[in-house]
Each structure stands twice: as structure tokens, then as C-alpha cells.
Amino acid sequence: MNFKAYTEKLEETSLSEFAVRSCDTRGREKPIDPCYVRTEFQRDRDRIIHAKSFRRLMHKTQVFLAPEGDHYRTRLTHTLEVSQIARTIARALRLNEDLTEAIALGHDLGHTPFGHSGEVALNQLMTEGFRHYEQSLRVVDVLEGGNGLNLTFEVRDGIVNHAGDNEAQTLEGQIIKLADRIAYINHDIDDAVRGGVIAADSIPAECRKVLGNTHGERIDNMIVDIVKNSQNQPKVSMSAEIHEAMMELRDFMFQNVYTSSIAKEEDEKAKSILVTLFKTFNKEPDLLKKEGLAEIVFNGEREVCDYIAGMTDNYAIYIFKKLFLPHAWQVK
């Protein structure tokens, strides 16, 4: 039995008319031989999971820089929560779960160390600016493994359009933009309450009335609303009421957690690390070769940005200490 063909036949008979079927993919930039077992979107999922950039997400900040405790989210756990939420929605709408999962797992591969603070720093430093969703596409197209992962068009489209003003061309990609917001708003509230940054009852009353009082209630209500609002529709969206409440909750988090809380007191230090590394490597590109990057052809700030954006929090701090702090003298 050809397992790939069997799965593609299941997709043909079970998925919604609005779903992308694996056999209908617009393909890859570099054609590859078909797999006997996996569909094209399943192969993309596997390529992302086995990528070094995916593993590094476990040591990248989500919101709270270097928190003391085992249960705060990292960029990796955020990615997994987005994947879970997105697959739940995709299954209910009879869309392609494999495509949805692949986009979800790859959507934040381009995120910087130190979370959005790192993104702000690189955006200010780069002549053309820096946006993590564009960097995520660059990771899968160019950087990972030295020549990219050669993913399908649909996965790449979903990754680069999961944030910002543009919209993914597939419904599976549209799910990720909503699932990303559902995940980070709610798990960041959970982390902020655990860390004593905000109190659970400080969440706006109207938001609690519409979305629910608990972490689980809010996520469930948002997911159910998307499913009800998007069934048999050529677009994935929330109802106006739920969307408005979600955005009010997002504004609350920006005001009380993301930009002005005790949890962000170390942000300026984190930014200064990246600014110093960026300026130093641009001024002395030979340092890149000393860091084991001899294969890099230095053409300017782009290569420096790629190197820094790929760092984990710990590695950025390590390189900074190595270059700028004195080392203890040792007898040889």
C-alpha cells in the first residue's frame, strides 16, 4: 500500500471544499522525489521539527526575561500552544491539519533573543527594519542548514503572513494569525498572574464577561467562536464581539505587562547587549569568523543580523561576556 496516496485520498473525501489538499500544493522551489509514507505538508512539518532553529526556541524569551521558575513560557512552549490551538480549529473546520501544524511550528523561527525587546532593537538597527515574521521566512528559505528547508509554497506563505497587515492565501494560514494571538494573550496573562505582575481580577470586567474568567474559559470561548463564525466560509475569522474583547485584552496586556511592568525592567540591558554586538560585528566582521562562522561571506549588516537573530538568550549573553568582560587569569 502507498501510504501517501491513501492519506491524499482521505483528504480528498473528508476535507472541506475550502481546505488545501496535499496533492494540490503549489510545490517547492526545488523539486524533490515523493515520499512513500508522508504527504508534502507532513514532510514540511518534520523538516521544521528537526531544524536547529526550532530547537533553539526553547532558550528564547517569550515575555519574561530569564524568569526564576520552571513554568514560565518560552518561545518553544508558545509555539506548541499555537500549534495545539490551530489544529483544534482546523479539525473542527475540516481544514488540512498537517498544513496548519507545519505553519504553526515554523511561524516564530525568526524570533530574536530576548523576545520582542530583541525585535525592537534589531528593527531600530537595521536599515530596512526587522520583522520577525519576515526573518522566519528567511530562516526556512535561506539560513537553516546553510541553504534553507525548501518548504512548500503554502507553508512559507502562512509563516510570513502570520503577523503584520498581510493575510495568508490559505485558510490554514489564516488560522495561525488568530491562534497566535489567542495563545500569547492568554498564556502571557497566566505567566503575569503567576509572577505577581498583575492580579487575575485586574483583567477588565467586560473582557471577563465576554471571554470568561479563567485561562481555559477564555481560550475555549475564542476557539468556539472562530469555529462557529467560519463554518462553510471562505475566510477564517472571529465574531465582532469576541474580536473586540480580545483586542481590548491585548491592549490591557500592552499597558500593564508588555511595556510597563516590573517584569520588563531588564529589557534595556537586553537591548544594549544586542546593540553592542550588532555594532561590534559590523565594525569588525572578522570576529564572525572567530566565532566559527568562516563560511559566511560578509556583505554587511544582513549577515550580522542573521547571526544575532538566531542566538538564544543565553548565547547572546555568553558572547557579550566573552567579548567585553574580563576573564579570570589562569596559570598555564
N, C-alpha and C positions, 0 to 999 in steps of 0.2 A: 504494500500500500504506500502511495506517495502522500505522506502526512501533510505536506504543504498544500497540495491540491485539495485534500479533504477539508482543511481549515478554510481555504478560499471558497469552497463550495458551501460550507456552513455560513460564511459571511454573506454570500450571495442570497441565501434564503432567509436569514434571520435578522440582518441589519436593516435599519430604516433606509428609506429612499434617499435621505439626506446624508447618510454616512459615506465615508471614503472606504472603499474596498481595497484590500491589499493589491489585488491584481490590476487595479486602476491607477496605481501610483504614477506620478509623472516622472518617476525614476531618479537616478543618481547622475552626478556629473561624470563619474567614471563607471561604466557598466561593469557588473560582476556576475559570476556564474550563480545560478539559482541554488538555494539550499533545499535539500531533500525534506527537511523537517519544518523549518521556520518560514513564515511569511516575511516580506521585506520590512514591515514595521516591527516585527518581533526581532529581527536582526539588528535594527537600529537601537531598540531598547537594550539589547545585550551589549552592543558596542559602547553605549554610553555607560552602562553599569561597570564595565571592565576598564573604563578610562581612568587615567591617573587624576585628571581634573575632577572627576566625580568623587574619588576617594578623598581628595583634599578638602572637600566641602565639610568634612567632619571637624576640621580645625579652623573654620572660618566663622566669624561672629555673625549672628542673626541680628540681635539688637543690643544685648548687654555684653560689653567688652570684658573678657576674662572673668566671668562670674564665678563665685565660690559656691559650688553645689553641683550635684550630678544631674539635675532635672531641667536645667535651662536649655532652651532650643539652640541648636547650631544651624548653619546653613544646610547641612545634610538632613537633619530631622525636619526642618521646614520643607525641604524638597520631597521627603517621603510623605508628609502630611498633605501636601498639594497633590501628589500622585493618588493618594487614597481618596481624597475628596473628588478629584477629577474622574477617577474610574467609577465611583458611585454614580455620578451624574451621567457619564457616558453609557453605563449599563442600563440605567433607567430609560434613557432616550434611545436606546438601541443604536448607539454610535460605535465607532471602532475603538474598543478598549486598548488594543495594542498601540495604535497610533497615539491615543490620548496619553497613555503611560510613558511612551518614549519622549513626547514633548515635555511632559511634567518633569521627568528625570533630568532632562537636559536644559531646562529653562534658566537655571541660575549658574551654569558652569563658568560664566564670565564674571561672576561677582568678585569684588576685591576683598583683601583682608580688611578687618575692622568694619564690616557691614557697609551701611550707606554712608558712613563717615569717610570711608576709603573711597567710595564712588565720588563723593563731593570733592575730595582732594584731587583726584585724577581728572575730574571734569574741569577743574579750575586750572590745572597744569597743562593739559593737552590743548594744542592749538585748535583742533577740531572738536574739542569736548570729549567727554567719555560717558557712555551709557551702557550699563551692564548687559542689557539685552542684546545690543549690537556686539559686545565683546563675547557673549555666549555663542553667537553665530560664528564669530571669528575663531573661537576655540574649536568648534566642531568642523569648521571648513578648512582651517589652516594649521592651528597650533598643536592640537592633540596628536602625539606620536610623530610630530615633525611634518606631517602632510595632511592632517585632518582625519575625520572619521568617514567621509564620503557617505553622508546620510541622504535619505530620500528628500525630495522637494518638500513634501508635506510636513515632515518633522522640522526641517530647517525653517520653514515659514511660520510654524507655530512657536518656535523658540524665539525668533527675532521680533515677533508681534505679540508676545505675551504681556508687554508693558508699552507705555507710550501711547501715541494717538492713533497708530495704525491698527487695523484689525486683521486677524488671521483669515486666510481664504477658506479654511475648513471649519466646520462646527466643532470638531475635536480641538482645534487650536483655540477657538473662542472660549471653550470651557476652561482652558488653562488660565486665561486672564482673570476670570471670575474666581476660580478655585484658589489662585494665588492670593487674592485679596481676602477671601474667606479665611484661609489658613493663617496669614500673617496677622490680620487684625485680631483674630480670636486667640491664637497662641501667644501673641505678644501681650494681650490682656492677662492671660493666665500667668505668664512669667512676671509681669509687672506687679500683679497682686501677690504672688509668691515672694517677690523681692521687697515688698513693702513700699513700692514706688507709688502705687495708687491703692485705694480701697475698693472692694467689689461694689459697694453701694454708692461710689462716686461716679459710676457709669451713668450717663444721662438717663433720666427716668423714662423718657419717650422711647429711647433705644431699647431699654429693658422691656418696655410694654410691647413693642412690636416684634423684637427679635428673641426675647427670652431672658431669664435671669441667670442662667448658668452657661458655662462653656459649651456643654453638649447641646443644650436647647438652641442656642444661637446658631451653631453650625448646622444642626438638623433643619431648623426653620429656613435657613438660607438655601440649603440644598433642595429641600422640598419645593420651595418657591420657584427655583430655576427649572426644576423638572416640570412642574405644573404650567409654568409660563412658556416653556419651549417645546412641549409635546407637539409633534407633527408640524413644526415650524422650521423655516429655512434659516433660522438665526437662534443663537443661544443667548438668553437674557433673563434678568430679574424683573419682577413687577416694579412699578414706580415706587410703591410704598416701602418695600423691602430694600430696594436700592438706595432710597433716600436715607433710611435708617442706618444702613451700612456705611454710607459716606459720612453721616453725622458721627458715627462711632469712630471712623477713621480720623476725622478732624479732631475728635477728643483725644485720640492717641497721639497725634502730632503735637498738640498743645501741651499735653501732660506727661508724655513719655519720650517721644522721638526727638524732640528738640529742646526740651526744658525740664529735665529731671535730674535727680542725683545720680541716676544710672548712666548719665551721659557726661559726667564730669571729666572722664579721661579722654574724651573724644579729641580735644585739641592736641593732646600728646600723641594720640594715634595718627592724626593728620600730619603732624610735624615730622613723624618718622617717615611717612611716605613722601612728603615734600622733599625732605633731605635726601632720601635715597634717589628720588627721581632726578633732582638737580645734580647730584654727585655722579650718577651713571651717565647722564648726558654730557657732563663735562669731562669725565674720564671713562670712555667706553671700554677701555682695556680691562677695567675692573670686571666687566661681564665675563670676559674670557677667564679671569682668575677664579670666578665662581663656577667654573665648569661649563661655560656656555660658549666654548670655542667654535661651535658650529654656526653660531649666529653671525650673520653679515649685518654689521651695524650701519643703518641708514638714517638714524636719527631717533626721535622721541618715540616712534611707534614700537620699536623693539624694547625699549626701556619700559614703556607702559605695559606691554605684554608680559614682561618678566615680573614686574611688581604686581600686576593684577592677578597673576597666577599664584602669588605667595599665600601661605596660610598666615594667620595672625602670629603664631609662634616663630615662623621662619622670618617674617619681616622684622620682628624684634631681635632675633638672633643675628641677622645680617647687620642691623643697625649697631648692635653692641660690638660685633666683630670689627666693623669699620671705624667706629667713632669712640668707643670706650676703651680705656687702657686695660691691658691684660696683666694678670699677676706674673711677676718674674719667676721663672723656674730654673733650677740648676740643671744644666745638661750633662 
